[in-house]
């Protein structure tokens, strides 16, 4: 084929280009399809390159035009709509589309630069994790802020005989009212009753119990024993948070971040997460780490995010464990380490994190036997550390 070639047909559909080439070759006209592989891989680049082009030699140009005209008909359509148009004398197809190619290239470059500016590695990791969590969040969007962290003190309180607890509650003891509310919520020693749970928790909250205020807000969030009311949820959480209850501080941060009962304010959300994290509240640490990772409400800081994830992960927070896996997977503030990433995904999955389960299923084919063995050893080591940290955490007396 001569080096003097002409673009006889242009499209963004590779199948269409192949059909035109077959049509020409059935009439004995040699043709060549350019840029089809690029279009198949990345469609945006097809626009930048001017589309998929069917070329013929200068000697076959007139014959090819006749074949296409007689078969397809002359159509006055845009060059990139899967059409052909006869090329004027002395002008190649490359010259016809060069101006449009340049405009497409400029648009694509601007889009690419804009995407690079917005999607930093931290944002990419953040949004990937959030996308994978979509199904889980739809099933239970508020599962991270349910009721109260399990503790030895609470378990012992609920297991107490109901009679003495009820007597103290009726006498006005806010802590006994809080415990009795829990007993009715779980049906421990009494018939399960959400309305009585809410009534006793309200009395505890009204008498100044921070735990009662937080728990009552959580009942309003779920609509358990009270009408679902996110404004009331946020109001009771705010009371407990302002008095220093770390679980309520983390929950209030989430309310501001998710616009639940209050106006959306990521800066305020980060401030409340920080207050909770400063008191070693794992949910506050995990949430603050996520905001630092994505640069939301504060300056992006991968290293600080990683430290917070690790603190919360060791305390058994499965979301922090998953996020720590992403830190090592993408090398955000640390050296990339697929083995450690997979190890943290294993730990998170063992606690029922759906996103981590998805990661494990997709990662198994990427690691060799040695890396998988090392990852499982790391996971076992992490789980031992978590068990020790959890036993210490549970032994701590909870806030009043």
BELLIN-V830778 format. One record per residue. N is the residue number from 0. BURIAL is 1 if it has 16 or more other C-alpha atoms within 10 Angstrom, else 0. D_FIRST is the distance of its C-alpha to the first C-alpha in Angstrom with 1 decimal. Layout:
BEGIN
N_BURIAL_D_FIRST ; N_BURIAL_D_FIRST
END
This chain:
BEGIN
0_0_0.0 ; 1_0_3.8 ; 2_0_6.5 ; 3_0_8.4 ; 4_1_8.3 ; 5_1_11.4 ; 6_1_13.7 ; 7_1_14.7 ; 8_1_17.2 ; 9_1_19.4 ; 10_1_22.1 ; 11_1_24.2 ; 12_1_24.3 ; 13_1_21.9 ; 14_0_23.0 ; 15_1_22.3 ; 16_1_18.7 ; 17_1_18.3 ; 18_0_20.0 ; 19_1_17.7 ; 20_1_14.6 ; 21_0_16.6 ; 22_1_17.6 ; 23_1_14.2 ; 24_0_13.2 ; 25_0_16.7 ; 26_0_15.8 ; 27_0_12.8 ; 28_1_10.3 ; 29_1_7.6 ; 30_1_8.6 ; 31_1_9.4 ; 32_1_13.1 ; 33_1_14.3 ; 34_1_17.9 ; 35_1_19.3 ; 36_0_21.1 ; 37_0_22.9 ; 38_1_24.0 ; 39_0_25.4 ; 40_0_27.4 ; 41_0_28.6 ; 42_0_28.4 ; 43_1_29.8 ; 44_1_26.9 ; 45_1_24.6 ; 46_1_26.5 ; 47_1_26.4 ; 48_1_22.6 ; 49_1_22.2 ; 50_1_21.7 ; 51_1_19.0 ; 52_1_15.9 ; 53_1_13.5 ; 54_1_10.3 ; 55_1_8.1 ; 56_1_6.1 ; 57_1_9.0 ; 58_0_9.1 ; 59_1_9.6 ; 60_1_11.9 ; 61_0_15.1 ; 62_1_14.8 ; 63_1_14.1 ; 64_1_17.1 ; 65_0_19.2 ; 66_1_18.6 ; 67_1_19.6 ; 68_0_22.4 ; 69_0_23.8 ; 70_0_23.7 ; 71_0_24.5 ; 72_0_26.2 ; 73_0_26.1 ; 74_0_27.8 ; 75_0_29.1 ; 76_0_28.8 ; 77_0_28.1 ; 78_1_24.4 ; 79_1_25.3 ; 80_0_27.1 ; 81_1_24.3 ; 82_1_23.4 ; 83_1_20.9 ; 84_1_21.8 ; 85_1_20.2 ; 86_1_19.0 ; 87_0_21.2 ; 88_0_20.1 ; 89_0_18.9 ; 90_0_18.8 ; 91_1_16.0 ; 92_1_16.7 ; 93_0_17.3 ; 94_0_20.0 ; 95_0_21.5 ; 96_1_22.3 ; 97_0_23.0 ; 98_0_26.8 ; 99_1_27.1 ; 100_1_25.3 ; 101_0_27.8 ; 102_0_30.7 ; 103_1_29.6 ; 104_1_29.2 ; 105_0_32.7 ; 106_0_34.3 ; 107_1_32.9 ; 108_0_34.1 ; 109_0_37.5 ; 110_0_37.8 ; 111_0_36.8 ; 112_0_39.4 ; 113_0_42.0 ; 114_0_41.5 ; 115_0_41.8 ; 116_0_45.0 ; 117_0_46.5 ; 118_0_45.5 ; 119_0_47.0 ; 120_1_47.1 ; 121_1_50.6 ; 122_1_49.8 ; 123_0_46.8 ; 124_1_49.2 ; 125_1_51.9 ; 126_0_49.9 ; 127_0_48.3 ; 128_1_51.8 ; 129_0_53.0 ; 130_0_50.2 ; 131_0_51.0 ; 132_1_54.7 ; 133_0_54.2 ; 134_0_55.4 ; 135_0_58.3 ; 136_0_59.4 ; 137_0_59.4 ; 138_0_61.7 ; 139_0_64.1 ; 140_0_63.3 ; 141_0_66.6 ; 142_0_67.0 ; 143_0_66.9 ; 144_1_70.0 ; 145_0_72.2 ; 146_1_75.8 ; 147_0_77.2 ; 148_0_76.1 ; 149_0_77.9 ; 150_1_80.7 ; 151_0_83.6 ; 152_0_86.0 ; 153_1_84.6 ; 154_0_84.5 ; 155_0_88.1 ; 156_1_89.1 ; 157_1_87.7 ; 158_0_89.4 ; 159_1_92.8 ; 160_0_95.4 ; 161_1_94.9 ; 162_0_98.6 ; 163_0_99.1 ; 164_1_95.7 ; 165_1_96.6 ; 166_0_100.0 ; 167_0_98.6 ; 168_1_96.0 ; 169_0_98.7 ; 170_0_100.7 ; 171_0_97.9 ; 172_1_96.1 ; 173_1_92.5 ; 174_1_91.2 ; 175_1_92.9 ; 176_1_91.5 ; 177_1_88.0 ; 178_1_88.5 ; 179_1_90.0 ; 180_1_87.0 ; 181_1_84.8 ; 182_1_87.0 ; 183_1_86.8 ; 184_1_83.0 ; 185_1_82.6 ; 186_1_85.6 ; 187_1_87.2 ; 188_0_90.9 ; 189_0_90.8 ; 190_0_89.0 ; 191_0_85.5 ; 192_1_85.8 ; 193_1_83.2 ; 194_0_85.7 ; 195_1_88.4 ; 196_1_85.9 ; 197_1_84.9 ; 198_1_88.6 ; 199_1_89.6 ; 200_1_86.6 ; 201_1_87.4 ; 202_1_90.9 ; 203_1_89.6 ; 204_1_87.2 ; 205_0_90.0 ; 206_1_92.2 ; 207_1_89.5 ; 208_1_87.8 ; 209_1_84.3 ; 210_1_83.1 ; 211_1_84.6 ; 212_1_82.9 ; 213_1_79.5 ; 214_1_80.0 ; 215_1_81.2 ; 216_1_78.1 ; 217_1_76.0 ; 218_1_77.9 ; 219_1_77.1 ; 220_1_73.5 ; 221_1_73.5 ; 222_1_76.2 ; 223_1_78.4 ; 224_1_82.1 ; 225_1_81.3 ; 226_0_79.0 ; 227_1_75.5 ; 228_1_75.6 ; 229_1_73.2 ; 230_1_75.3 ; 231_1_78.3 ; 232_1_76.1 ; 233_1_75.0 ; 234_1_78.6 ; 235_1_80.1 ; 236_1_77.4 ; 237_1_78.0 ; 238_1_81.7 ; 239_1_81.1 ; 240_1_78.3 ; 241_0_80.5 ; 242_0_83.2 ; 243_1_80.8 ; 244_1_79.8 ; 245_1_76.4 ; 246_1_75.2 ; 247_1_75.9 ; 248_1_74.2 ; 249_1_70.9 ; 250_1_71.2 ; 251_1_71.9 ; 252_1_68.8 ; 253_1_66.8 ; 254_1_68.4 ; 255_1_67.4 ; 256_1_63.9 ; 257_0_63.4 ; 258_0_65.5 ; 259_1_68.0 ; 260_1_71.4 ; 261_1_70.7 ; 262_0_68.2 ; 263_0_65.0 ; 264_1_65.4 ; 265_1_63.3 ; 266_1_65.3 ; 267_1_68.5 ; 268_1_67.0 ; 269_1_66.1 ; 270_1_69.6 ; 271_1_71.2 ; 272_1_68.8 ; 273_1_69.8 ; 274_1_73.5 ; 275_1_73.0 ; 276_1_71.0 ; 277_0_73.7 ; 278_0_76.1 ; 279_1_73.7 ; 280_1_72.8 ; 281_1_69.7 ; 282_1_68.4 ; 283_1_68.7 ; 284_1_67.0 ; 285_1_64.1 ; 286_1_63.7 ; 287_1_64.0 ; 288_1_61.4 ; 289_1_58.9 ; 290_1_59.5 ; 291_1_59.1 ; 292_1_55.9 ; 293_1_54.4 ; 294_1_56.2 ; 295_1_58.0 ; 296_1_61.4 ; 297_0_61.3 ; 298_0_59.2 ; 299_1_56.6 ; 300_1_57.9 ; 301_1_56.2 ; 302_1_58.8 ; 303_0_61.8 ; 304_1_60.1 ; 305_1_59.7 ; 306_1_63.4 ; 307_1_64.5 ; 308_1_62.4 ; 309_1_63.8 ; 310_1_67.4 ; 311_1_67.0 ; 312_1_65.1 ; 313_1_67.9 ; 314_1_70.3 ; 315_1_68.4 ; 316_1_66.3 ; 317_1_63.3 ; 318_1_61.2 ; 319_1_61.7 ; 320_1_60.8 ; 321_1_57.5 ; 322_1_56.9 ; 323_1_57.7 ; 324_1_55.0 ; 325_1_52.5 ; 326_1_53.7 ; 327_1_52.9 ; 328_1_49.7 ; 329_1_48.2 ; 330_1_50.0 ; 331_1_51.9 ; 332_1_54.5 ; 333_0_54.5 ; 334_0_52.2 ; 335_0_49.9 ; 336_1_51.6 ; 337_1_50.2 ; 338_1_53.2 ; 339_1_55.7 ; 340_1_53.7 ; 341_1_53.8 ; 342_1_57.5 ; 343_1_58.4 ; 344_1_56.5 ; 345_1_58.5 ; 346_1_61.8 ; 347_1_60.9 ; 348_1_59.8 ; 349_0_63.1 ; 350_0_64.9 ; 351_0_63.0 ; 352_1_60.3 ; 353_1_57.6 ; 354_1_54.9 ; 355_1_55.6 ; 356_1_55.5 ; 357_0_51.9 ; 358_1_50.9 ; 359_1_52.4 ; 360_0_50.5 ; 361_0_47.2 ; 362_0_48.0 ; 363_0_49.1 ; 364_0_45.6 ; 365_0_44.9 ; 366_0_47.8 ; 367_0_48.6 ; 368_0_52.0 ; 369_0_53.5 ; 370_1_52.5 ; 371_1_53.9 ; 372_0_57.1 ; 373_0_57.6 ; 374_1_57.0 ; 375_1_59.6 ; 376_0_62.0 ; 377_1_61.5 ; 378_1_62.0 ; 379_1_65.3 ; 380_0_66.4 ; 381_1_65.6 ; 382_1_67.4 ; 383_0_70.5 ; 384_0_70.5 ; 385_1_70.2 ; 386_0_73.1 ; 387_0_75.3 ; 388_0_74.4 ; 389_0_74.9 ; 390_0_78.3 ; 391_0_79.3 ; 392_1_78.0 ; 393_1_79.9 ; 394_0_83.1 ; 395_0_83.1 ; 396_0_85.4 ; 397_0_83.6 ; 398_0_84.3 ; 399_0_87.2
END
